[in-house]
Structures are given as C-alpha cells and as structure tokens.
Amino acid sequence: EQLRAKGIDMLLVVIPAKPEVYPDKLSAAAPEGGRPYVTPYTRKLLLELGEVGVESVDLLPTFLEARDGGDEPFYMPLDTHWSNTAVRLAAKLIGDRVKQYPWYARACPKPIAYTTQEATSSRTGDLRGMLPDSEKLRYRPMKLSAQQVLRPDGKPYEDDLDSPIVMLGDSFCGVFHFEDCQHAGLSAHLAKEIGMPVDLIMAHGSGPLIRGQLARRGAEAVAKKKLVIWTVVSRDLYNYRGV
C-alpha cells in the first residue's frame, strides 16, 4: 500500500525451498511429481495476496515441471541454496513479467546486449557446515559452474544503484553473485533478461526484514524506483528466526 501510494509497483517472488521441489528425496510418502504441494499454505497465502492486489511470481510450479529435465539439479547437493540452473530459470520468469509493465519500454528504450561466459568455483556448502567435524571429512567441496553476465565491453555486470528496478533479497540473491562464481546471480541474470541493470539490496538471512534497508535510503531515493522485486524464501514465511 505504501508503494502503491507512491506509484511504485511491487512484485513478490517466493523462492521455493529445497524440500518443496524434491520432497521425494525425503520421504517415500511424498506426492509424485510434486502434486499436491507439500506446503499448501504458501499457495493459499499467494492466492490471498493476489485477491488484495499484491502480485507475485510463483516459481514452484515451473520448478517442479522442469526439475528433472536438465543435467544439473535445481539445488546444490551440499547446500540449501539453489543452483545456477534454477537462478537462470527464475530470472527468465521474473524478466517475462517485468517486460509487461507499461513503463518498461520507456525505462529501457535500448536494451543492453549482455553476454555470458562460463565460470567455475568450489563451495563447501552450508549443509556440510552443520555436520559434526568428524563427519565433514566425508564430503568434499562441490565444484560449481555458472554463467557470468558480461557487459558489451566485456567487463563483468555490476548492479546499478540508480536503476528504476530494485531487488530485495537474502543469500539466495548473493550466491553466484557476491560469492562462488560471482557476477552470475539472480540480479545479473535478470538484467540480462530485461536488457538493463537492476539495483540490488541483499543481506544474508534478512529476506523478510530487508525492506528496512530500502526505506532507510530515504523518500527521495525510493521515489525514483518504478518496481520493487521482493524475493523471500518460502521457509521464511513460516519459520524465520529474525522475528
């Protein structure tokens, strides 16, 4: 309501948690093909939000349909975070919606032709980090690959504080972007999809509360935005340690 009063659109993006996409890895009683959903109240929440005018991009249905169609799982084996494959698919789904806003053509009259290059890195994984020291040695660091987004001049993509589009998020926006392969995260691939850079406000573990960082920039800075993309991991809707 606060954003609407300022003429700013808001798009809620609920990022599925790993067990929602792969419930069959946890229990033989899990529904086949991910249906019915293992978290029905998340779907109920999105429906209720839509009824009062809060638009969302629900990634879960597409993730469930596509999860077995590629060479890479949608989540890292030793980590709760998503993989490069899932990041790029999410960016496409979000980008498809962004390009439908009436103001998009004016904000991006000449889309930037971003390119990508393959990059690799290693990561021990947060799941491995939760194990006792005696068990950690059983799991070697993961070898990761991603597509770094490059500007037309060949330099790595960088988020733009002055962009009319701001993305809010936690570590799901940070993986592959500020760590691991770098310049290959959600905001980078969204920029590639829509042909323009985006502004990113990211803090680890701060998905539901990250909105405060945008507000603290001040009314003048907020007023320059056309769209707020608020990404929240689904588990934080019902099990967030910060509130």
C-alpha positions as CSV (number, residue, x, y, z in Angstrom):
1,E,0.0,0.0,0.0
2,Q,2.9,2.4,0.8
3,L,4.5,1.7,-2.6
4,R,1.2,1.9,-4.5
5,A,0.6,5.3,-3.0
6,K,3.9,6.4,-4.5
7,G,3.1,4.9,-7.9
8,I,5.6,2.1,-7.5
9,D,4.8,-1.4,-8.5
10,M,5.7,-4.4,-6.2
11,L,6.4,-7.9,-7.3
12,L,6.7,-10.6,-4.6
13,V,8.9,-13.6,-5.6
14,V,8.6,-16.6,-3.4
15,I,11.7,-18.8,-3.8
16,P,10.9,-22.5,-3.2
17,A,12.9,-24.3,-0.5
18,K,14.7,-27.4,-1.5
19,P,12.3,-29.9,0.1
20,E,9.4,-28.4,-1.8
21,V,11.0,-29.2,-5.1
22,Y,12.4,-32.6,-4.1
23,P,10.1,-33.9,-1.4
24,D,10.6,-37.5,-2.8
25,K,14.2,-37.3,-1.6
26,L,13.0,-37.0,2.0
27,S,10.0,-39.4,2.1
28,A,8.6,-42.3,0.2
29,A,5.2,-40.9,1.0
30,A,5.8,-37.6,-0.9
31,P,3.4,-36.9,-3.7
32,E,4.5,-37.9,-7.2
33,G,5.5,-35.1,-9.4
34,G,5.3,-32.6,-6.5
35,R,1.5,-32.6,-6.6
36,P,-0.3,-31.9,-4.3
37,Y,2.1,-29.3,-3.0
38,V,3.9,-30.2,0.3
39,T,3.3,-26.6,1.5
40,P,-0.3,-25.8,0.6
41,Y,-0.5,-22.8,2.9
42,T,2.1,-21.0,0.8
43,R,-0.2,-21.3,-2.2
44,K,-3.1,-20.1,0.0
45,L,-1.1,-17.1,1.0
46,L,-0.2,-16.2,-2.6
47,L,-3.9,-16.5,-3.6
48,E,-5.0,-14.2,-0.7
49,L,-2.3,-11.7,-1.6
50,G,-3.5,-11.7,-5.2
51,E,-7.0,-11.0,-4.1
52,V,-6.0,-7.8,-2.4
53,G,-3.8,-6.7,-5.3
54,V,-0.3,-7.9,-4.3
55,E,1.2,-9.5,-7.4
56,S,3.6,-12.4,-7.2
57,V,5.8,-14.7,-9.3
58,D,5.3,-18.2,-8.1
59,L,8.4,-20.2,-9.1
60,L,7.4,-23.5,-7.7
61,P,5.1,-24.9,-10.4
62,T,7.7,-24.3,-13.1
63,F,10.5,-25.6,-10.9
64,L,8.5,-28.8,-10.3
65,E,7.8,-29.3,-14.0
66,A,11.5,-28.6,-15.0
67,R,13.4,-30.2,-12.2
68,D,14.2,-33.5,-14.0
69,G,14.7,-32.0,-17.4
70,G,18.4,-31.0,-17.2
71,D,21.8,-32.2,-16.3
72,E,22.1,-30.1,-13.1
73,P,19.7,-30.3,-10.1
74,F,17.9,-27.2,-9.0
75,Y,19.8,-27.0,-5.7
76,M,23.3,-27.6,-4.7
77,P,23.9,-31.1,-3.3
78,L,25.6,-30.0,-0.1
79,D,23.8,-26.7,0.3
80,T,20.3,-25.3,0.9
81,H,20.7,-22.7,-1.9
82,W,19.7,-23.1,-5.5
83,S,21.9,-23.9,-8.4
84,N,22.9,-21.9,-11.4
85,T,20.2,-23.7,-13.4
86,A,17.5,-22.6,-11.0
87,V,18.8,-19.0,-10.8
88,R,18.7,-18.6,-14.6
89,L,15.2,-20.1,-14.8
90,A,13.9,-17.8,-12.1
91,A,15.5,-14.8,-13.8
92,K,13.6,-15.6,-17.0
93,L,10.3,-16.0,-15.2
94,I,10.7,-12.7,-13.4
95,G,12.0,-11.0,-16.5
96,D,9.0,-12.1,-18.6
97,R,6.8,-10.3,-16.1
98,V,8.9,-7.1,-15.8
99,K,8.8,-6.6,-19.6
100,Q,5.0,-6.5,-19.4
101,Y,4.8,-3.3,-17.2
102,P,3.6,-0.3,-19.2
103,W,6.6,1.8,-18.1
104,Y,9.2,-0.8,-19.2
105,A,9.6,0.4,-22.8
106,R,10.2,3.9,-21.6
107,A,12.7,2.8,-18.9
108,C,14.6,0.6,-21.3
109,P,14.3,2.1,-24.9
110,K,17.6,0.5,-26.0
111,P,18.1,-2.9,-24.2
112,I,21.7,-3.7,-23.4
113,A,23.1,-6.8,-25.1
114,Y,24.6,-8.6,-22.2
115,T,26.5,-11.8,-22.9
116,T,27.8,-14.6,-20.6
117,Q,30.9,-16.7,-20.1
118,E,31.4,-19.9,-18.2
119,A,33.0,-19.7,-14.8
120,T,33.8,-22.3,-12.1
121,S,34.4,-22.3,-8.4
122,S,34.2,-24.5,-5.3
123,R,31.9,-24.4,-2.3
124,T,31.8,-26.5,0.9
125,G,28.1,-26.0,1.4
126,D,26.0,-24.8,4.4
127,L,24.6,-28.3,5.0
128,R,28.1,-29.7,5.3
129,G,28.9,-26.9,7.7
130,M,26.1,-28.1,10.0
131,L,27.7,-31.6,10.4
132,P,30.0,-32.6,13.3
133,D,33.6,-32.2,12.4
134,S,34.1,-35.9,12.4
135,E,31.6,-36.2,9.5
136,K,32.6,-33.2,7.5
137,L,35.6,-35.0,6.1
138,R,33.2,-37.4,4.2
139,Y,32.1,-34.6,1.9
140,R,34.5,-32.8,-0.5
141,P,33.8,-29.3,-1.6
142,M,31.4,-29.0,-4.6
143,K,32.7,-28.0,-8.0
144,L,30.3,-25.3,-9.3
145,S,29.9,-23.8,-12.7
146,A,27.8,-20.7,-13.7
147,Q,27.4,-18.2,-16.5
148,Q,28.9,-14.9,-15.5
149,V,27.0,-12.0,-17.1
150,L,29.2,-9.5,-19.1
151,R,28.6,-6.0,-20.4
152,P,29.0,-5.3,-24.1
153,D,32.6,-4.1,-23.3
154,G,33.4,-7.5,-21.8
155,K,33.5,-6.3,-18.2
156,P,31.5,-8.2,-15.5
157,Y,28.0,-7.0,-14.9
158,E,27.5,-4.7,-11.9
159,D,24.3,-3.7,-10.2
160,D,23.2,-0.1,-10.6
161,L,22.1,2.0,-7.6
162,D,20.2,4.3,-9.9
163,S,18.2,1.7,-11.7
164,P,14.4,2.1,-11.6
165,I,14.1,-1.5,-10.6
166,V,15.3,-2.6,-7.1
167,M,15.5,-6.2,-6.0
168,L,15.4,-7.1,-2.3
169,G,16.7,-10.4,-1.0
170,D,18.9,-12.6,1.2
171,S,21.6,-15.1,0.4
172,F,19.6,-16.6,-2.4
173,C,20.4,-13.3,-4.2
174,G,24.0,-13.5,-3.1
175,V,25.1,-17.0,-4.2
176,F,26.8,-16.9,-7.6
177,H,26.8,-13.1,-7.4
178,F,29.0,-11.9,-4.4
179,E,30.5,-15.3,-3.8
180,D,31.2,-18.5,-5.7
181,C,31.5,-17.7,-9.4
182,Q,30.4,-14.0,-8.9
183,H,28.5,-11.7,-11.3
184,A,26.3,-14.7,-12.1
185,G,23.5,-14.3,-9.5
186,L,19.8,-13.6,-9.8
187,S,20.1,-9.8,-10.3
188,A,22.7,-10.3,-13.0
189,H,20.7,-12.8,-15.0
190,L,17.5,-10.7,-14.6
191,A,19.5,-7.7,-16.0
192,K,20.4,-9.9,-19.0
193,E,16.8,-10.9,-19.5
194,I,15.4,-7.4,-19.5
195,G,18.4,-5.6,-21.1
196,M,19.1,-3.2,-18.2
197,P,20.9,-3.2,-14.9
198,V,19.0,-3.5,-11.6
199,D,19.6,-2.3,-8.1
200,L,20.2,-5.0,-5.5
201,I,19.8,-4.7,-1.8
202,M,21.0,-8.0,-0.2
203,A,21.8,-9.2,3.3
204,H,22.4,-12.7,4.4
205,G,19.4,-14.1,6.4
206,S,17.4,-10.9,6.0
207,G,14.8,-11.7,3.4
208,P,11.6,-10.7,5.4
209,L,13.3,-7.7,7.0
210,I,15.3,-6.4,4.0
211,R,12.7,-3.8,3.2
212,G,14.0,-1.7,6.0
213,Q,17.3,-1.1,4.1
214,L,15.3,0.3,1.2
215,A,13.3,2.6,3.5
216,R,16.4,3.9,5.2
217,R,17.6,5.3,1.9
218,G,15.0,8.0,2.2
219,A,11.9,9.0,0.5
220,E,13.7,10.7,-2.4
221,A,15.7,7.6,-3.3
222,V,12.6,5.4,-3.0
223,A,10.5,7.7,-5.2
224,K,12.9,7.1,-8.1
225,K,12.0,3.5,-8.3
226,K,9.4,2.0,-10.7
227,L,9.4,-1.5,-9.3
228,V,10.4,-3.3,-6.1
229,I,11.0,-7.0,-6.6
230,W,10.9,-8.6,-3.1
231,T,12.4,-12.1,-3.0
232,V,11.6,-14.2,0.0
233,V,12.5,-17.8,0.5
234,S,9.3,-19.8,1.3
235,R,10.6,-21.2,4.5
236,D,10.9,-17.7,5.9
237,L,7.2,-17.2,5.6
238,Y,6.6,-19.6,8.5
239,N,10.0,-20.3,10.1
240,Y,12.0,-17.1,10.3
241,R,14.4,-16.7,13.1
242,G,14.6,-12.9,12.8
243,V,11.1,-12.1,14.0
